[in-house]
Amino acid sequence: MQYNNGFDIKGFEEYMNESFSLDEFSQSMVDNLANFAVENQNHSKDQLADFLSDVIPEVEFKEIAGFCEDAILTESYGQEQKREFQEEHPDKFPELFQAQPEME
């Protein structure tokens, strides 16, 4: 994941395109909204994910939180939603779900 002010814009855009088969216009709109959110809607915890879930009604908070660093999410809600989403989509976050070597 490559974070920009706590948000993996590229990962989120890839997820959106795979989930919704976005056309070029929609891809551009998601990119613009994500960049705007990172720069202008990221002053308090959960704010970025709340903003994007409000302006993109097809996307749930947890789908956005999945691409946020813990530092921009509240422990009690945002981080919980992030973990839930990542557990539901281990293929999107392979670095989190790599098999651990067995201890002898």
LINMOHU-V418755 format. One record per residue. N is the residue number from 1. RES is the residue in one letter. PHI is phi in degrees with one decimal (999 if undefined). PSI is psi in radians with two decimals (* if undefined). Layout:
n={N	N}
res={RES	RES}
phi={PHI	PHI}
psi={PSI	PSI}
//
This chain:
n={1	2	3	4	5	6	7	8	9	10	11	12	13	14	15	16	17	18	19	20	21	22	23	24	25	26	27	28	29	30	31	32	33	34	35	36	37	38	39	40	41	42	43	44	45	46	47	48	49	50	51	52	53	54	55	56	57	58	59	60	61	62	63	64	65	66	67	68	69	70	71	72	73	74	75	76	77	78	79	80	81	82	83	84	85	86	87	88	89	90	91	92	93	94	95	96	97	98	99	100	101	102	103	104}
res={M	Q	Y	N	N	G	F	D	I	K	G	F	E	E	Y	M	N	E	S	F	S	L	D	E	F	S	Q	S	M	V	D	N	L	A	N	F	A	V	E	N	Q	N	H	S	K	D	Q	L	A	D	F	L	S	D	V	I	P	E	V	E	F	K	E	I	A	G	F	C	E	D	A	I	L	T	E	S	Y	G	Q	E	Q	K	R	E	F	Q	E	E	H	P	D	K	F	P	E	L	F	Q	A	Q	P	E	M	E}
phi={999	-117.8	-91.2	-122.2	53.6	91.6	-132.4	-87.0	-60.4	-61.2	-61.3	-64.3	-63.3	-63.7	-60.8	-60.8	-65.0	-67.5	-77.6	-122.2	45.8	-70.9	-80.3	-60.3	-62.2	-65.6	-60.2	-63.9	-65.7	-61.7	-60.2	-64.0	-64.3	-63.6	-65.1	-61.4	-61.5	-61.1	-83.8	-122.4	-126.7	-136.4	-98.4	-136.2	-63.5	72.7	-61.3	-60.9	-66.2	-61.9	-60.3	-64.7	-70.4	-75.2	-88.2	-121.5	-61.6	-74.6	-109.5	-85.4	-51.1	-64.9	-66.9	-82.6	-57.9	-58.7	-109.1	-104.6	-73.7	-57.2	-61.1	-105.0	-122.1	-71.9	-67.6	-73.4	-128.7	-57.6	-68.1	-64.2	-64.3	-60.0	-61.5	-60.4	-62.8	-65.3	-69.6	-74.1	-130.8	-62.9	-67.0	-83.5	-131.4	-60.3	-65.3	-87.6	-123.6	-69.4	-64.1	-89.7	-63.3	-74.2	-87.1	-104.4}
psi={2.46	1.92	2.47	1.85	0.70	0.06	2.29	1.48	-0.82	-0.81	-0.73	-0.77	-0.70	-0.75	-0.80	-0.78	-0.72	-0.67	-0.56	0.05	1.07	2.47	3.07	-0.72	-0.81	-0.67	-0.77	-0.69	-0.76	-0.74	-0.81	-0.76	-0.75	-0.79	-0.71	-0.77	-0.75	-0.72	-0.56	-0.22	0.73	0.74	-0.34	2.84	2.45	-0.13	-0.80	-0.85	-0.66	-0.81	-0.90	-0.64	-0.44	-0.72	-0.26	1.48	-0.37	-0.20	2.30	2.76	-0.81	-0.50	-0.55	-0.75	-0.53	-0.37	0.24	2.61	2.65	-0.56	-0.40	0.21	2.57	2.60	-0.73	-0.45	-1.04	-0.86	-0.59	-0.78	-0.68	-0.87	-0.72	-0.82	-0.78	-0.61	-0.55	-0.37	1.06	-0.41	-0.44	-0.31	1.02	-0.52	-0.37	-0.35	0.47	2.51	2.34	2.46	2.49	2.45	2.43	*}
//
